[in-house]
């Protein structure tokens, strides 16, 4: 049987697994009686852990959220993951978290066991933090406000400035926040335009209070990542190209940020979008497989000029 202090830590670890535990289940896990479980739960409550208890067949104990932050139990891998996140998080485009990250990391390193402190320290010594890319940052308060609206299914009202500098007032049913290319984006249903839209968070100025509650919609394209790849990774670029690639789709998908569609077991269609045909030719070259230009004719002419230039470079 576990000693009281060790048993309390074990009980807390079980309750942090985000599920309901019956008193019988906890008693079996801890090798104690259900009466002891009740006493231990009361001790944890006295220490500030908000543990709820429901009666009945489907009832049980659950660790909830309270008004203060009680101590958390992390296993070895979780502790290392948190430390690495604190090391690297300060270089992201979220303003004002550098000092807080340093304080949290310092507190964490003081209580890490020697074996974990060594792992984290070794990683920190091997890492080089590149300075953040120049560009706009976002306010963490704005991110949390948007996140809360997503969770509560409350519409957002905000002023927005697009990439042309044109301002507008928006009413949006928020769906997801996305971090892509050192930028934060909000994907949501634009109520006035009756369509899905993507907004740069750093260009959003929230208005209060939030709008009415709404029923969450199915994500665009069935998956928000598919939608973003289509709209931000494809439709936003001026140059569109189609290549017939002599390789299975499974070999090309994942290597290139484009749309890959199988034609048969040995060939596939690759659709690319970019800011120039030179970029498309570069992508086709690094694939290192045979291909045919299907469209547009301007890309075919560009590839022919490159082929002539490269041929002359090898025969001089």
C-alpha positions as a printed Julia matrix, in Angstrom:
316×3 Matrix{Float64}:
   0.0    0.0     0.0
   1.28   3.45   -0.9
   2.18   5.93    1.81
  -0.21   8.87    2.14
   1.9   11.53    0.36
   2.85   9.2    -2.49
  -0.75   8.02   -2.75
  -2.0   11.61   -3.05
   0.41  12.27   -5.92
  -0.67   9.06   -7.62
  -4.34  10.0    -7.16
  -3.71  13.47   -8.58
  -1.9   11.97  -11.57
  -4.91   9.75  -12.3
  -7.37  12.64  -11.99
  -5.33  14.72  -14.45
  -6.04  12.19  -17.2
  -9.24  14.11  -18.1
 -11.8   11.39  -17.43
 -14.29  10.41  -14.77
 -13.12   7.87  -12.21
 -15.46   5.93   -9.98
 -14.45   5.52   -6.37
 -14.1    1.78   -6.92
 -11.77   2.25   -9.9
  -9.54   4.62   -7.96
  -9.51   2.31   -4.94
  -8.4   -0.59   -7.14
  -5.66   1.5    -8.78
  -4.34   2.72   -5.43
  -4.91  -0.53   -3.52
  -6.99   1.18   -0.84
 -10.63   1.32    0.23
 -13.19   3.67   -1.26
 -13.36   5.4     2.12
  -9.64   6.19    1.87
 -10.22   7.54   -1.63
 -12.86   9.92   -0.28
 -10.49  11.15    2.44
  -7.68  11.66   -0.08
  -9.99  13.59   -2.39
 -10.89  15.86    0.52
  -7.18  16.44    1.21
  -6.58  17.44   -2.42
  -9.51  19.83   -2.25
  -7.99  21.47    0.81
  -4.79  21.97   -1.23
  -6.77  23.86   -3.88
  -7.57  21.16   -6.44
 -11.18  21.56   -7.67
 -12.36  17.94   -7.69
 -16.03  17.37   -8.43
 -17.95  14.26   -7.44
 -21.17  13.01   -9.04
 -23.36  10.28   -7.63
 -25.06   7.48   -9.52
 -24.09   4.8   -12.02
 -22.44   7.27  -14.4
 -20.97   9.42  -11.62
 -17.44   9.65  -10.37
 -14.59  11.99   -9.57
 -13.26  14.57  -12.03
 -10.58  17.25  -11.74
 -12.01  20.55  -12.91
 -10.87  24.14  -13.29
 -10.76  26.51  -10.34
 -10.06  30.16   -9.67
  -6.35  29.57   -9.0
  -3.71  27.43  -10.67
  -2.73  24.49   -8.45
   0.51  22.54   -8.98
   0.53  20.22  -11.99
   2.07  16.79  -12.31
   4.0   16.11  -15.5
   5.66  12.9   -16.59
   9.23  12.99  -17.95
   8.3   13.46  -21.6
   5.69  16.11  -20.8
   8.19  18.07  -18.71
  10.8   18.02  -21.49
   8.16  19.04  -24.05
   7.08  22.02  -21.93
  10.68  23.12  -21.4
  11.44  22.93  -25.12
   8.28  24.9   -25.87
   9.31  27.62  -23.44
  12.77  27.78  -25.02
  11.4   28.21  -28.52
   8.11  30.0   -27.9
   9.72  33.35  -27.24
  10.86  33.6   -30.87
   7.34  33.39  -32.27
   5.2   36.31  -33.45
   3.29  36.66  -30.17
   4.25  39.92  -28.47
   5.01  40.26  -24.77
   5.62  36.62  -23.79
   9.42  36.6   -23.76
   9.83  37.6   -20.1
   6.99  35.34  -18.96
   8.52  32.4   -20.85
  11.92  33.02  -19.22
  10.36  33.17  -15.74
   8.37  29.98  -16.28
  11.41  28.16  -17.65
  13.53  29.26  -14.69
  10.93  27.97  -12.22
  10.66  24.71  -14.09
  14.39  24.08  -14.28
  14.7   24.55  -10.5
  12.42  21.59   -9.8
  13.39  19.28  -12.65
  15.12  16.07  -11.61
  18.81  15.95  -12.49
  18.26  13.51  -15.37
  15.66  15.79  -16.99
  17.59  18.96  -16.26
  20.52  17.43  -18.12
  18.33  16.57  -21.12
  16.84  20.04  -21.28
  20.2   21.71  -20.71
  21.87  19.66  -23.43
  19.15  20.6   -25.88
  19.34  24.28  -24.91
  23.11  24.32  -25.48
  22.73  22.7   -28.89
  19.94  25.03  -30.04
  20.49  28.37  -31.73
  17.51  30.73  -31.56
  17.32  32.72  -34.77
  15.99  36.25  -34.31
  12.33  36.55  -35.25
  11.58  37.37  -38.86
  10.65  41.03  -39.22
   6.94  41.5   -39.38
   3.84  42.2   -37.35
   3.21  40.52  -34.03
  -0.08  39.64  -32.38
  -1.33  40.4   -28.91
  -1.75  37.24  -26.78
  -4.91  38.76  -25.31
  -6.37  38.9   -28.81
  -5.54  35.24  -29.42
  -7.16  34.17  -26.17
 -10.26  36.27  -26.87
 -10.66  34.71  -30.29
 -10.04  31.24  -28.88
 -12.7   31.8   -26.23
 -15.2   32.87  -28.87
 -14.44  29.75  -30.91
 -15.0   27.52  -27.91
 -18.2   29.32  -26.86
 -19.5   29.47  -30.47
 -19.94  33.25  -30.22
 -19.75  35.48  -33.27
 -16.95  38.04  -33.4
 -17.32  41.68  -34.42
 -14.15  43.43  -35.52
 -12.59  46.07  -37.72
 -10.3   44.66  -40.38
  -7.69  46.13  -42.73
  -6.88  44.02  -45.82
  -3.56  43.85  -47.68
  -4.59  46.84  -49.83
  -5.05  48.96  -46.71
  -8.83  49.04  -47.07
 -10.75  48.98  -43.81
 -14.06  47.21  -43.2
 -16.26  46.07  -40.34
 -16.84  42.32  -40.11
 -19.22  39.94  -38.36
 -17.69  36.47  -38.37
 -18.5   33.07  -36.91
 -14.97  31.99  -35.88
 -13.93  28.43  -36.68
 -10.18  27.96  -36.09
  -6.96  29.86  -35.43
  -4.09  28.84  -37.7
  -0.36  29.54  -37.41
   1.17  29.41  -40.87
   4.31  31.0   -42.3
   5.1   33.07  -39.17
   1.6   34.54  -39.24
  -1.57  33.94  -37.22
  -4.81  33.6   -39.19
  -8.48  33.28  -38.28
 -10.69  31.06  -40.44
 -14.38  31.82  -40.09
 -17.75  32.23  -41.77
 -18.28  35.84  -42.86
 -21.93  36.51  -42.04
 -22.38  39.46  -44.42
 -20.57  37.81  -47.33
 -22.11  34.37  -46.63
 -18.83  32.6   -47.33
 -15.71  31.33  -45.6
 -12.91  33.84  -45.19
  -9.37  33.89  -43.77
  -8.18  36.93  -41.78
  -4.73  37.96  -40.57
  -5.02  38.25  -36.78
  -2.59  41.17  -36.6
  -5.01  43.15  -38.81
  -8.01  42.45  -36.57
  -9.23  44.98  -34.0
 -11.88  43.28  -31.89
 -15.07  45.02  -30.88
 -16.96  44.23  -27.7
 -19.19  42.62  -26.8
 -19.16  39.53  -28.98
 -22.05  38.77  -31.29
 -24.76  36.15  -30.77
 -24.21  32.44  -30.27
 -24.24  30.31  -33.41
 -24.36  26.65  -34.41
 -20.88  25.62  -35.64
 -20.78  24.82  -39.34
 -19.02  21.98  -41.07
 -15.45  23.07  -41.89
 -14.85  24.29  -45.45
 -13.8   21.56  -47.88
 -14.56  19.08  -45.1
 -11.23  19.9   -43.44
  -9.85  23.33  -42.59
  -6.3   22.29  -43.55
  -7.5   21.25  -47.03
  -9.28  24.59  -47.35
  -6.18  26.52  -46.34
  -3.95  24.62  -48.74
  -6.38  25.42  -51.53
  -6.96  29.08  -50.73
  -3.7   30.23  -49.14
  -1.39  27.69  -50.7
  -2.87  27.8   -54.21
  -5.58  30.3   -55.09
  -3.75  33.34  -53.73
  -0.89  33.02  -56.25
  -1.0   34.56  -59.73
   0.78  31.77  -61.65
  -0.98  28.39  -61.96
   0.66  25.37  -63.58
  -0.2   21.75  -64.32
   2.42  19.06  -64.8
   2.04  15.4   -65.68
   4.65  13.7   -63.52
   5.97  10.24  -64.35
   5.97   8.95  -60.77
   3.31   7.54  -58.46
   1.28  10.11  -56.54
   2.43   8.51  -53.28
   6.04   9.45  -54.1
   5.23  13.09  -54.9
   2.65  13.92  -52.23
   4.3   15.45  -49.19
   7.44  16.48  -51.06
   5.84  19.46  -52.79
   3.38  22.04  -51.54
   0.91  21.5   -54.36
  -2.14  19.46  -55.33
  -1.24  15.9   -56.36
  -3.85  13.72  -58.1
  -3.11  10.16  -59.25
  -3.62   9.37  -62.94
  -2.6    5.72  -62.73
  -0.12   3.63  -60.76
   2.87   5.25  -62.45
   1.85   8.85  -63.17
   0.11  11.72  -61.41
  -1.07  15.26  -62.03
   0.74  18.0   -60.11
  -0.94  21.43  -59.81
   1.3   24.22  -58.59
   0.84  27.88  -57.79
   3.65  30.4   -57.42
   4.77  33.95  -58.07
   6.74  33.02  -61.21
   7.23  30.24  -63.75
  10.88  30.12  -62.73
   9.76  28.86  -59.31
   7.66  26.13  -60.98
  10.61  25.05  -63.09
  12.79  24.9   -59.98
  10.25  22.67  -58.21
  10.03  20.38  -61.23
  13.82  20.13  -61.34
  14.24  19.13  -57.68
  11.66  16.36  -58.11
  14.26  14.65  -60.32
  11.66  12.7   -62.33
  10.37  12.96  -65.89
   7.45  15.32  -66.41
   5.36  16.99  -69.11
   4.01  20.54  -69.06
   0.24  20.41  -69.53
  -0.45  24.1   -68.98
  -0.02  26.97  -69.42
   1.86  27.54  -72.71
   3.94  30.28  -71.02
   5.41  27.67  -68.67
   6.27  25.4   -71.6
   8.11  28.26  -73.32
   9.96  29.1   -70.11
  11.07  25.46  -69.69
  12.28  25.35  -73.31
  14.38  28.47  -72.78
  15.87  26.95  -69.65
  16.61  23.71  -71.46
  18.44  25.6   -74.21
  20.38  27.66  -71.68
  21.43  24.58  -69.69
  22.39  22.71  -72.86
  24.6   25.59  -73.98
  26.15  25.72  -70.51
  27.39  22.13  -70.92
  28.7   22.44  -74.49
  30.8   25.59  -74.27
